[in-house]
Amino acid sequence: MSTPAARAAAGAPAAVSAPADGSAAGTATQIPHQAAAARLTVRPVGTDGLLIELDTTERTEALHAELLRRRAAGTLTPVREIVPGARTVLLDGFAAPQAARRLAAELPGWEVPPLTGGDTAVVEIPVRYDGPDLPEVAALWGVPEDEVARIHAATEYRVAFCGFAPGFGYLTGLGERYHVPRRATPRTRVPTGAVGLAGGYTGIYPRSSPGGWQLIGTAPDTVLWDTRRCPAALLSPGTRVRFVPLDGAESAGGGHGD
Amino acid sequence: MATEALHVVRAGALTTVQDLGRPGHAHLGVPHSGALDRAAHRLANRLLGNPETAATLETTLTGCAVRALRPVLAVVTGAPCRVTVDGRPAAWGQPVPVPAGAVLDVGAATHGVRSYVGFAGGVEAEEVLGSRATDLLSGLGPAPLRDGDTLALGAVPPRGRPAAADAAPWVAPPRELVLPVTLGPRDDWFTPHGLRTLFTGDYRVSAASNRIGLRLEGPALARARDGELASEGMVLGAVQVPPEGLPVIFLSDHPTTGGYPVVGVVHPSALDAMAQARPGTPVRFTPMGGTPSGR
């Protein structure tokens, strides 16, 4: 349901898009202490919700991580849902409208440390790069088809947010030059485990459904969503992910990343 | 424990198991779900002495019928309808004993859309993320009822049969929906004219409405900008406006994120009435006060 075309509409100034290029992965700390202060807009959502809007994906993921830290530490005013989006974090279900207003007033003054990403385990997802849209994606990237797999598997991803279906994560990490449009005509049926690209996101279909993402592979062994498992979702916002090629011999190394 | 207690004789157009839903999982893409008319669901449970979290059956326009496989105590709330036990008229809005072998028939709604059929002990179904609710968007929870299904009921509360109520509070299904709206978060995606249209336009409930959203027919809202938003979180009651300009109000099974702008959010006090609004029902939006969002 998301459309990456709206990236431009969010009005992010061009100057801050530099770290979005995957080549600088892991060093996105050019602006160490400015944190997110005054870089966010808080909008009311009904009487007991807030939508916090940020200017970059990185700041959004960092604010989301900070909200979870504060909730775990018991210093966040109780709220039912914390739902990250591409450039937003929705807080829904405060106990009282005053609690929402107080937090809205505090938020611009928060010190939000940049994402470090080093402390959580990486979920590895084995992938067979055999998707029907490989040729299309290779053409869009301007690389041979087998390079698509190498580049895709050499990148480290984070789940920016979930949606579309339970267990479907929108993974960020691919550099801007690898962003692709979704298919002009969505498929009526995308199989379970299909690995796709749309905009700057990678996603894995947790179950068969219609879908418009460009399919580059299949994750045959990974169960993304199982309500008998705890937690049911393999991927939740903030989870770090790596794809491991199943057949080619190139699974190791992958030195020259993006 | 749960034992098979009901045989579905007539499933009706759409009858689902519902409770108070599965809040707290929106960040995983899991809709809230749960009974659309929560007051009616809660009332059914109260009249039976069940906890309000017990599951009921939510019917859609045409009711349903079940045969009791053992004596059960049932109640019908929500959309008013004819209730019979083995063809004999029975009370609506009052606990009704259904003897073993008898058929409880919940007739077509005479007003409103959704009746709630509660049973002492509650409808049993496997819990998914703490809820037995059927979520039609994501497919969580039990499948909608089909003719011939068998349902189990939970243990009857130890207090036994609750005190009789002479009159149950009940809000009539609306002739007209008046929906208090707080503007935002994306009212700045609409022109001043578009916002005026929202509060002055004559809207009607569309027949394409379902548990995911109440769709409206009427004047389109003029937008100040094109395109879509980057995906963002969506709330119950959000008035989302797709490109053609006709508002959709999100109900229990709504998607957790979306890319169309939300012009405003309907106050939770109006959710139950929306659940009972038939296609064609006139709809008016009224401003809740507060200031438009944006800078």
Interface residues (C-beta under 8 A of the other chain):
Chain A: M1 S2 T3 P4 A5 A6 R7 A8 A9 A10 T41 R43 P44 V45 G46 T47 G49 L51 R80 E81 I82 V83 P84 G85 A86 R87 T88 V89 L90 D92 G93 F161 C162 G163 F164 A165 P166 G167 F168 Y170 R207 T227 A232 A233 S236 P237
Chain B: P23 G24 H25 A26 H27 L28 G29 V30 V128 L129 S138 G139 L140 T182 G184 P185 R186 R225 G227 E228 L229 A230 S231 E232 G233 M234 V235 G237 A238 P255 T256 T257 G258 G259 V262 V265 V266 H267 P268 M288 G290 S293 G294 R295
